[in-house]
Every structure is written in C-alpha cells, then in structure tokens.
Amino acid sequence: MDMGRVIGQVVATVKDPNIAGLRLFVVQGLNEHMQAKGKPFVAVDGIACAGMGDVVTLTFKRDAAIALGDKPPIDACIVGFVDESTVLEKDGSINTFKP
C-alpha cells in the first residue's frame, strides 16, 4: 500500500458500468515524509468518503480490483485514511508526520 493526497476530482460523462456511481479522484503520491513523489494519477474512491486534501492509503493493480469486489477495470483504489506517518530514520531518530 502507498499513501497519496487527493488533489482533484475527475468528471466523466461515460464510465464503465462496473464503476458507475463511484467517484474518481486525482491523487498525488506521497513518500513516508508526506512529500510529493511521482506524477499524479486517477484512483477510484473505494471508501466512498474521501475528499479534497485528504491523505489516503491506496492499493494498485489486481488488489485495487479485488478491493471493489473483483469486478471493475481499475488500477488504483483508495482504501483508507492516514492519520499520521511515523518514520524511523537512518540515524535512529523517530519522526512523526501528520497530514
């Protein structure tokens, strides 16, 4: 699982029938220090309550489809929220990051 921040919403006039009624969001991937990584991508809102600015956990590829009942043709799915991220640094210190 990875973390990401919801940065936008996708409006689609036509969707695959298996994802009809599900919201699509633009998500920016985050590293363990809550800094942006990679390019933004589209993910299905599998928890049906994510919103703009939320830091979420994501699952990808086959696991994303399984998260929604193994029917939809999706590659990324939001499956939870992140309250905080705690990282054990190389020097032994512990840092906690909150969204």
Buried (B, 14 or more C-beta within 10 A) or exposed (E): EBBBBBBEBEEEEEBEEBBEEBBBBBBBBBBBEBEEEEEBBBBBBBBEEBEEEBBBBBBBEEEBBEBBEEEBEBBBBBBBEBEEBEEEEEEEEEEEBEB
